[in-house]
């Protein structure tokens, strides 16, 4: 096995250990606290928005006109309708744009 493959294997192992350590560390930290301090609670409350942003923003910026337009329409529909209807409308918009316009 050459050095490049060995480096890749070490990198994967290090990433797995770091991921496991942060997850276990967070669990241990939370279970040791009698009450959650306001700063930690605020950070935990911000996690869903941060994860959603990291998933949606790159697709919106680099996905092309069809993806950006469908996301905007789905967002507007999501303000009024259920999540299933929002997904359906977003899917319809992207399919219409891809098949009729692009």
Buried (B, 14 or more C-beta within 10 A) or exposed (E): EEEEEEEEEEEEEEEEEEEEEEEEEEEEEEEEEEEEEEEBEEEEEEEEEEEEEEEEEEEBEEBBEBBBBBBEBBEEBBEEEEEEEBEBBBEEBBEEBBEEEE
